[in-house]
Amino acid sequence: MGTNLEVYQKAVKLYQQVKALKLKGAVRDQIIRASMSVCLNLAEGNNRNGLKDRKKFFNIALTSHREVQALIEMEELSELTKLADIIGAQLYLLHRNCPL
């Protein structure tokens, strides 16, 4: 499992790659918003003192990332699949291992 910082850095990298895509309209807006949500919720969760709050933000990051993965699959963006899968696994572990 990566550290919180490593997962965040990978999520930022994916966000930057998503932003550079030549998608149009609602799909572009949605994948950018969802990938941004992953980064922002990880950042906010990492700065929460209470474990319950931290777990809540990690869960939001995870669910937003699942949305990104669905859009990657729907739009056949195979060049992003490997990084997205790694981030998804790390977010899952981060959320699961965050005690209440």
C-alpha positions as CSV (number, residue, x, y, z in Angstrom):
1,M,0.0,0.0,0.0
2,G,1.3,3.5,-0.8
3,T,1.4,6.2,1.8
4,N,-1.3,8.9,1.8
5,L,1.1,11.2,0.1
6,E,2.0,8.7,-2.6
7,V,-1.7,8.0,-3.4
8,Y,-2.4,11.7,-3.5
9,Q,0.6,12.3,-5.9
10,K,-0.7,9.5,-8.2
11,A,-4.2,11.0,-8.1
12,V,-2.8,14.4,-9.1
13,K,-0.9,12.8,-11.9
14,L,-4.1,11.1,-13.2
15,Y,-6.0,14.4,-12.9
16,Q,-3.3,16.1,-15.0
17,Q,-3.5,13.3,-17.6
18,V,-7.3,13.5,-17.7
19,K,-7.2,17.3,-18.1
20,A,-5.0,16.9,-21.2
21,L,-7.4,14.5,-22.9
22,K,-9.2,15.7,-26.0
23,L,-12.7,14.8,-24.8
24,K,-15.6,17.1,-25.3
25,G,-18.7,18.2,-23.5
26,A,-20.3,16.6,-20.5
27,V,-17.9,13.6,-20.5
28,R,-14.9,15.9,-20.3
29,D,-16.5,18.0,-17.5
30,Q,-17.5,14.9,-15.5
31,I,-14.2,13.1,-15.6
32,I,-12.3,16.3,-14.7
33,R,-14.7,17.0,-11.8
34,A,-14.5,13.4,-10.5
35,S,-10.7,13.2,-10.7
36,M,-10.4,16.6,-9.0
37,S,-12.7,15.3,-6.3
38,V,-10.4,12.4,-5.6
39,C,-7.4,14.8,-5.0
40,L,-9.4,17.3,-3.0
41,N,-11.0,14.7,-0.7
42,L,-7.7,13.0,-0.1
43,A,-6.1,16.3,0.8
44,E,-9.0,17.2,3.2
45,G,-9.1,13.7,4.7
46,N,-5.4,13.8,5.4
47,N,-5.8,17.0,7.4
48,R,-8.7,15.7,9.6
49,N,-7.8,14.8,13.1
50,G,-10.9,12.7,13.8
51,L,-10.7,9.2,12.4
52,K,-14.4,9.1,11.6
53,D,-14.0,12.3,9.5
54,R,-10.8,11.0,7.9
55,K,-12.5,7.8,6.8
56,K,-15.5,9.7,5.4
57,F,-13.3,11.8,3.1
58,F,-11.3,8.7,2.1
59,N,-14.6,7.1,1.2
60,I,-15.7,10.1,-0.9
61,A,-12.3,9.9,-2.7
62,L,-12.7,6.2,-3.4
63,T,-16.3,6.6,-4.7
64,S,-15.2,9.5,-6.9
65,H,-12.3,7.4,-8.2
66,R,-14.7,4.6,-9.1
67,E,-16.6,7.2,-11.2
68,V,-13.3,8.1,-13.0
69,Q,-12.6,4.4,-13.6
70,A,-16.1,3.9,-15.1
71,L,-15.6,6.9,-17.4
72,I,-12.2,5.6,-18.4
73,E,-13.8,2.3,-19.4
74,M,-16.8,3.9,-21.1
75,E,-14.6,6.2,-23.2
76,E,-12.0,3.4,-23.9
77,L,-9.1,5.4,-22.4
78,S,-6.9,2.3,-22.0
79,E,-3.8,4.5,-21.6
80,L,-5.2,5.5,-18.2
81,T,-6.3,2.1,-17.0
82,K,-3.1,0.9,-15.3
83,L,-2.6,4.1,-13.2
84,A,-6.3,4.3,-12.4
85,D,-6.3,0.6,-11.2
86,I,-3.3,1.2,-9.0
87,I,-4.9,4.3,-7.4
88,G,-8.1,2.4,-6.9
89,A,-6.4,-0.4,-5.1
90,Q,-4.5,2.1,-2.9
91,L,-7.6,4.1,-2.1
92,Y,-9.5,1.0,-1.2
93,L,-6.8,0.0,1.3
94,L,-6.4,3.5,2.6
95,H,-10.2,3.6,3.4
96,R,-10.4,0.0,4.7
97,N,-7.4,0.4,7.0
98,C,-8.5,3.7,8.4
99,P,-9.7,2.8,11.9
100,L,-12.9,4.3,13.3
